[in-house]
């Protein structure tokens, strides 16, 4: 009797197993399709990370601009770019995407490299400069783009952690090891390859596949191209669609910036961080002790964004931050160019790409006005 039960159970389980295997085999082509498309298209460059950035750097160091650059790890590129560059620059630019357009076209008489990264924070400034020191470069001048959220401990920026070792190393040089941050392990290969069969990732990959999106960067001698371009000096030029945006599109982007709650990197920004004040001021003092000239730059906001900041009780701290940066500049004898106010330069919506980023010709106007002021001194 017991034997019969075992046999019946085996038969039933065998039938269930056979049914499961049949279903699995039927699903296998779909799974293979998902894996294949995700790996081939790879819209976020998850599987090409490292070689992708190294390939861009190779062209840059050969004196070629690189266009159709998409979804690259900006910190990883900076690490390769600095480590592998043939000659050290005299001048470097540090800051967020709001300074990434600045290059030799703006400063033709300077041997300059732009090391700006999107969503830069104080940590990025220290880490990227440390990469230059580790290479043995003797930088003569550092231009720093300053954003309000630099002094917000709740800015939600974490991309700098790829350079956590360099950040901690610079903190030690500043005598501020008490602010040392934990380093992070490289992205787990298990987590990475889970994206191969991710349905959500497949949606993006399939969209790229259907539209025939070209995800491969290309070397070029041109600066203005159809797609986003990285120039040999590290600066960027936006693609054709961004350069030719209508005023309606520009203002829509600006309006989106103020409808986000909180605004970008401004979560719970109720007071200026003492920690970041100390780190920034010590970093400036360190640079000046090395006889490095420091220059500050503040990029204006779109009028829609600036007016919103001015009226909102939640963001009055932006004006306190700008006042602090000006005071720091005065105290340390640093030249400060720019203002968060677009009205300082009579800027209107057409002077911007979106709520946060000035067009190149607008940035030229900021520097031109400063040159006029300097000439009258």
Secondary structure, DSSP 8 states (H G I E B T S, - for coil): -HHHHHHHHHHHHHHHHHHHHHHHHHHHHHHHHHHHHHHHH-TT-TTTTTHHHHHHHHHHHTT-EEES--S--HHHHHHHHHHH-SS--SEEEES-GGGTT-STTT-TTS-EEE---TT--HHHHHHHHHHHHHHT----EEEEE--GGGG-TT----GGGGGHHHHHHHHHHHT-GGG---------HHHHHHGGG-HHHHHHHHHHHHHT-----EEES-SS-SS-EE-TTS-EE--HHHHT--HHHHHHHHHHHHHSSS-TT-TT--S--HHHHHHHHHHHHHHHHTT-EEEEEE----HHHHHHHHH-GGGTHHHHHHHHHHHHHHHTT-EEEE-S-GGGGT--GGGBSSSS-B-HHHHHHHHHHHHHHHHT-
